[in-house]
């Protein structure tokens, strides 16, 4: 079970990093022509 929790923690960490990147794109959207 500990190994599973560690795997879930890694996935959550990656999702958080991806979320931060997505938020960055949202806060700074590309200019629309």
Backbone as a chain_set.jsonl record, in Angstrom:
{"seq": "XXXXXXXXXXXXXXXXXXXXXXXXXXXXXXXXX", "coords": {"N": [[0.843, -1.202, 0.0], [1.98, 1.209, 0.721], [3.73, 1.687, -1.391], [1.891, 2.142, -3.418], [0.683, 4.478, -2.517], [2.856, 6.207, -2.722], [3.217, 6.236, -5.488], [0.832, 7.447, -6.265], [1.204, 9.915, -5.075], [3.321, 10.887, -6.614], [2.049, 11.141, -9.091], [0.121, 13.065, -8.469], [1.834, 15.16, -7.856], [3.001, 15.62, -10.354], [0.715, 16.359, -11.743], [0.086, 18.706, -10.413], [2.286, 20.276, -11.146], [1.841, 20.395, -13.9], [-0.599, 21.693, -13.83], [0.171, 24.173, -12.818], [1.64, 25.112, -14.963], [-0.384, 25.252, -16.881], [-2.011, 27.193, -15.716], [-0.295, 29.333, -15.953], [-0.321, 29.706, -18.718], [-2.959, 30.432, -18.988], [-3.164, 32.811, -17.515], [-1.534, 34.367, -19.024], [-2.523, 34.705, -21.862], [-2.172, 34.018, -25.394], [-1.901, 36.657, -27.819], [-4.821, 37.563, -29.585], [-5.454, 37.651, -32.984]], "CA": [[0.0, 0.0, 0.0], [2.856, 2.385, 0.766], [4.229, 1.928, -2.756], [0.787, 2.73, -4.189], [0.523, 5.878, -2.091], [3.973, 6.972, -3.285], [2.932, 6.421, -6.917], [-0.235, 8.455, -6.357], [1.815, 11.202, -4.733], [4.093, 11.346, -7.773], [1.09, 11.568, -10.115], [-0.458, 14.334, -8.008], [2.88, 16.173, -7.988], [3.112, 15.934, -11.782], [-0.504, 17.082, -12.121], [0.213, 20.061, -9.876], [3.238, 20.998, -11.992], [1.156, 20.655, -15.169], [-1.618, 22.702, -13.551], [0.84, 25.472, -12.703], [1.979, 25.532, -16.33], [-1.639, 25.632, -17.54], [-2.424, 28.475, -15.141], [0.581, 30.342, -16.55], [-0.819, 29.992, -20.062], [-4.26, 31.101, -18.87], [-2.95, 34.184, -17.045], [-0.87, 35.087, -20.112], [-3.016, 34.118, -23.114], [-1.552, 34.574, -26.599], [-2.718, 37.719, -28.427], [-5.719, 37.074, -30.642], [-5.448, 38.552, -34.136]], "C": [[0.875, 1.248, 0.0], [3.355, 2.719, -0.632], [3.132, 2.591, -3.586], [0.617, 4.197, -3.814], [1.637, 6.741, -2.675], [3.719, 7.244, -4.758], [1.869, 7.496, -7.088], [0.334, 9.836, -6.063], [2.6, 11.757, -5.906], [3.15, 11.857, -8.854], [0.494, 12.917, -9.731], [0.556, 15.456, -8.18], [3.008, 16.592, -9.441], [1.896, 16.739, -12.228], [-0.426, 18.522, -11.618], [1.155, 20.875, -10.739], [2.568, 21.352, -13.313], [0.105, 21.738, -14.962], [-0.999, 24.083, -13.457], [1.169, 25.997, -14.096], [0.714, 25.996, -17.043], [-2.109, 26.988, -17.025], [-1.588, 29.593, -15.74], [0.085, 30.718, -17.936], [-2.139, 30.762, -19.98], [-4.059, 32.564, -18.462], [-2.275, 35.017, -18.129], [-1.285, 34.471, -21.448], [-2.331, 34.76, -24.309], [-2.45, 35.634, -27.215], [-3.559, 37.172, -29.565], [-5.762, 38.096, -31.772], [-6.84, 38.785, -34.622]], "O": [[0.543, 2.238, -0.653], [3.401, 3.887, -1.019], [3.409, 3.499, -4.37], [0.43, 5.053, -4.679], [1.395, 7.878, -3.079], [3.972, 8.349, -5.238], [1.99, 8.359, -7.958], [-0.015, 10.812, -6.727], [2.559, 12.958, -6.171], [3.414, 12.889, -9.47], [0.376, 13.809, -10.571], [0.207, 16.562, -8.591], [3.112, 17.782, -9.738], [2.025, 17.69, -12.999], [-0.826, 19.45, -12.32], [0.874, 22.035, -11.04], [2.704, 22.476, -13.798], [-0.068, 22.607, -15.817], [-1.565, 25.058, -13.952], [0.997, 27.184, -14.376], [0.729, 27.016, -17.732], [-2.552, 27.832, -17.802], [-2.102, 30.679, -16.009], [0.067, 31.895, -18.298], [-2.404, 31.638, -20.804], [-4.712, 33.454, -19.006], [-2.424, 36.238, -18.154], [-0.486, 33.79, -22.092], [-1.947, 35.928, -24.246], [-3.672, 35.51, -27.134], [-3.073, 36.414, -30.405], [-6.068, 39.267, -31.547], [-7.042, 39.519, -35.589]]}, "num_chains": 1, "name": "protein.A"}
